[in-house]
Amino acid sequence: MWSLPLSTPQKVGIVVYGLTVGACVAAGTSAALCLLGTAITEFAQSTGWINLGENQPWLPVMGLTYGLLLGIILGAIVCRKVIKSRLRGTPTH
């Protein structure tokens, strides 16, 4: 099947889209681990089954921090895959 090559604005749009998706993955991972840290803190506080010691109030912040680090790695992988899949198959000349 014949297709036209992508123009420069289309290529820029694909790269911006890939970066946006990667940033959203990073933010989502960070938010999810923050919520998990909050849930564990609330569970430990209400039941008393888990003794978190002085880390209990900092658990959501730790989830946010480590979630962001994990999210940056996952976001970079997703960004690369999105950009690569959208730019693949386009004829170059």
C-alpha positions as CSV (number, residue, x, y, z in Angstrom):
1,M,0.0,0.0,0.0
2,W,1.3,3.4,-0.9
3,S,1.3,6.2,1.6
4,L,2.6,9.8,1.7
5,P,5.6,10.5,3.8
6,L,5.0,12.4,7.0
7,S,5.6,16.1,7.1
8,T,7.8,17.8,9.6
9,P,4.8,19.1,11.7
10,Q,3.4,15.6,11.8
11,K,6.7,14.1,13.0
12,V,6.9,16.8,15.7
13,G,3.4,16.0,16.7
14,I,4.2,12.4,17.0
15,V,7.2,13.2,19.2
16,V,5.2,15.5,21.4
17,Y,2.5,12.9,21.7
18,G,5.0,10.3,22.7
19,L,6.5,12.6,25.4
20,T,3.0,13.4,26.7
21,V,2.1,9.8,27.0
22,G,5.4,9.1,28.8
23,A,4.8,12.0,31.2
24,C,1.3,10.7,31.9
25,V,2.7,7.2,32.7
26,A,5.2,8.8,35.1
27,A,2.5,10.9,36.8
28,G,0.1,7.9,37.0
29,T,2.7,5.6,38.5
30,S,3.7,8.2,41.0
31,A,0.0,8.9,42.0
32,A,-0.8,5.2,42.2
33,L,2.1,4.5,44.6
34,C,1.3,7.5,46.7
35,L,-2.3,6.2,47.0
36,L,-0.9,2.8,47.9
37,G,1.3,4.4,50.6
38,T,-1.7,6.3,52.0
39,A,-3.8,3.1,52.0
40,I,-1.1,1.2,53.9
41,T,-0.7,4.0,56.4
42,E,-4.4,4.2,57.1
43,F,-4.7,0.4,57.3
44,A,-1.7,0.2,59.7
45,Q,-3.1,3.1,61.8
46,S,-6.6,1.7,62.1
47,T,-5.9,-2.0,62.7
48,G,-2.5,-1.8,64.5
49,W,-1.4,-5.0,62.7
50,I,1.6,-3.3,61.1
51,N,4.0,-1.2,63.1
52,L,5.6,1.2,60.7
53,G,7.3,3.3,63.4
54,E,8.5,6.7,62.4
55,N,8.0,5.9,58.7
56,Q,4.2,5.9,58.9
57,P,3.6,9.5,58.1
58,W,6.2,9.5,55.4
59,L,5.0,6.4,53.5
60,P,2.8,8.4,51.0
61,V,5.7,10.7,50.3
62,M,8.1,7.7,49.8
63,G,5.5,6.2,47.4
64,L,5.3,9.4,45.5
65,T,9.1,9.7,45.2
66,Y,9.8,6.1,44.3
67,G,6.8,6.0,42.1
68,L,8.1,9.0,40.1
69,L,11.5,7.3,39.7
70,L,9.8,4.1,38.4
71,G,7.4,6.2,36.3
72,I,10.3,8.0,34.6
73,I,11.8,4.7,33.6
74,L,8.4,3.3,32.4
75,G,7.5,6.6,30.7
76,A,10.7,6.6,28.7
77,I,10.0,3.0,27.6
78,V,6.4,3.9,26.6
79,C,7.5,7.1,24.9
80,R,10.1,5.2,22.8
81,K,7.6,2.5,21.8
82,V,4.9,5.1,20.9
83,I,7.2,7.2,18.8
84,K,8.8,4.1,17.1
85,S,5.4,2.5,16.2
86,R,4.0,5.8,14.8
87,L,7.1,6.6,12.7
88,R,7.6,3.1,11.5
89,G,6.5,2.2,8.0
90,T,6.8,5.7,6.7
91,P,8.8,6.0,3.5
92,T,11.9,8.2,3.6
93,H,13.5,10.0,0.8
